[in-house]
Amino acid sequence: MSVKAIFETMARLVQQHKELNTISARKTELIKTNQTKELTELLKQESRQIRAIEQTEKERQEAVASYLESREAGETEGTVSVLLQYLPEGHHEPLLQLQQGLLQEMASLRSKEALNRQMVEDSRQFVQMTLDMIQPDPEAVHYSHPDEQKQKKRDGFSFFDSKA
């Protein structure tokens, strides 16, 4: 594999993460407006996008491993910092720019997903609170026949029944 394959897979990863960010932003809007049917479809799309990213990352790792092997590097880890040691000087800046772009997209995605998670959790808590208010506490509800309640009142003592 060549340096070109490494750069192409890195560029694809950046683009795929941008698309995932777009999906995440759309997911935020769907959560806000409670559009569950559309959200379900979007989650399927998100899942496909994640699988595509995983595949591209696998291709990137293979390209880096192949390149390092061709350079007889003896390195097993295909990180950018390792790769920089074996790339020609002219390729350092473009690779670092791709890495920076990918890191920015990933940071943006993390913050959007944290917001989405928090909104879903808040929504879940609201639903649970509403259900708790609607459903009576089983221990607080004691049904008894009206005649039984009168009988209990008569069986008890009152102030007038006590001896002076």
JOFENGI-V416418 format. One record per backbone hydrogen bond with DSSP energy under -0.5 kcal/mol. NH is the residue of the N-H (numbers start at 1). CO is the residue of the C=O. Records with the same first field share a line. If there is no record, write none. Layout:
# JOFENGI-V416418
NH=CO / CO
This chain:
# JOFENGI-V416418
6=2
7=3
8=4
9=5
10=6
11=7
12=8
13=9
14=10
15=11
16=12
17=13
18=14
19=15
20=16
21=17
22=18
23=19
24=20
25=21
26=22
27=23
28=24
29=25
30=26
31=27
32=28
33=29
34=31
35=30
36=34
39=35
40=36
41=37
42=38
43=39
44=40
45=41
46=42
47=43
48=44
49=45
50=46
51=47
52=48
53=49
54=50
55=51
56=52
57=53
58=54
59=55
60=56
61=57
62=58
63=59
64=60
65=61
66=62
67=63
68=64
69=65
70=66
71=67
72=69
73=68
78=76
83=79
84=80
85=81 / 82
86=82 / 83
87=83
91=88
92=89
93=89
95=91
96=92
97=93
98=94
99=95
100=96
101=97
102=98
103=99
104=100
105=101
106=102
107=103
108=104
109=105
110=106
111=107
112=108
113=109
114=110
115=111
116=112
117=113
118=114
119=115
120=116
121=117
122=118
123=119
124=120
125=121
126=122
127=123
128=124
129=125
130=126
131=127
132=128
133=129
134=130
135=131
138=136
140=137
141=137
142=140
148=145
149=145
150=146
151=147
152=148
153=149
154=150
155=151
156=152
161=158
162=158 / 159
